[in-house]
């Protein structure tokens, strides 16, 4: 098996990985391998197929255009 050394890992990232390893009852090394496997296992999304999936959703919400006025009103409503 190959060996990989990571340098200059941000402190916050290291802390989160360590906490995740503890939650999953894995060593820090095994948790890093698991995260890498998960990240690299995801199939790349083809832009056209992604757009084919979201176009129907956009059509449903097209009748409710999001305008600056609607955003401002929603913000003000949330503050009362």
N, C-alpha and C positions, 0 to 999 in steps of 0.2 A: 504494500500500500504506500501511496505517496504521502509526503508530509507537507503541510502548508503552515507558514508562520505569518501571523498578522502583526503589523506594527502600527503604532500611533492610533490605536482604537480610542475614539472619544470616550471619556469617562462615563458619560450618561449611557451610551450604547453598551458599554461593558456591564454597567450596573443592571440594565434592563435584560440583557442576555443572561446574566447570572441569576436574576430573579426568575426568569422564564425556565431556566434549567432546573432550578429548585422546584418550581411548580410541577414540572413534568417529570421530576425524579430522574433527571439525566445529568451526566457530567457536563461541564461547560463545553468541552470538546464535542461531545455527542450532540448537544443542543445546537452548536454552530453548524455541524454537519447537517442536522435535520433542517435547519433554516435554509441552508444553501440548497439542499435537495428540493425543498418546497418551492423556493424562488426559481430554480432552474427547470422544474418540472412543468411549470405553467406554460401552456402553449401560447405562442405569440398571436396576438389578435390581428387579423387582417382588417384594415380600415374599412373596406367596402362591406364586409359581413357585419362589422360593428354598426355601421351606419344603417344597414338594412334592419337591424334589430331596434335601433332607437328612433327611426323615422316615424313609425306608428305612434310612439309615445309623444313625440313632438306634435303630431297632428292632433292628438287628444287635448293637448294644452295650448294649442295655437289660438284658440278662441279666448284665452285669458292671457294676453300679452303682459309680460312683466315690464312695467314702466317704472321710471324714477318716482312718479307720484304714488304708485301702489306700494313700492318699497318704503317710502317715507311714511305712508299711512300705517303700514304694518308695524314699523318701528315705533311709531307714536302709540299705537294701540297696545303694544306690549309693555309700554312704560306706565300705563294707567292702572 
